[in-house]
Amino acid sequence: MFSQDVLDLTIKKLKAQTANILTLSNLFLGCFAILFSINNNLKLSVLLIFIAALADRFDGMAARKMNIESELGKQLDSMSDIISFGVAPALLLYTGVLYEFGAPGAFLTAIYIGCGALRLARFNISENNGYFTGLPITASGCLATLCFLAVPYWPSPIFLFIMLILSILMISPFRLKKM
């Protein structure tokens, strides 16, 4: 009987933490993407950011499906998102192309991260009404990462413009219906 109770309690605890484990997977993938960007392994960084997006997609799904949504999970998700879809894509683009522009490239990299943080903070204090205000940081990070794949084909100055546009879209007041 005792071992069955321990097993049941362990399964219950694991179930309760499933979404947070997926969220932490998102965070770790983002951290590794940053480290690989720093070490100039940009292709692996791209892959890790896209895998982080999958983990981000499934953490919310798991929380809703298992009815384990929490304020802690919401905050942890935002902190993970700023790493995986704010810092990681910005550093990827900076390392891959924006460094060529010196201060303007560094400035737009920092602006992108700042707008992402502002967007997440605004999301965390807003009512969950079925809409996103501004471009979600996950979408922005995935778009920036996808654009990185065009570095060999597009002129370098276009990436300054892309970072500026994505930054503005994240903090803009337009509304998108949640999927």
Secondary structure, DSSP 8 states (H G I E B T S, - for coil): -HHHHHHHHHHHHHHHHHHHHHHHHHHHHHHHHHHHHHTT-HHHHHHHHHHHHHHHHHHHHHHHHTT---HHHHHHHHHHHIIIIIIHHHHHHHHHTGGGGSHHHHHHHHHHHHHHHHHHHHHHHS---SEEES--HHHHHHHHHHHHTTTTTS-THHHHHHHHHHHHHHHS--EEE--
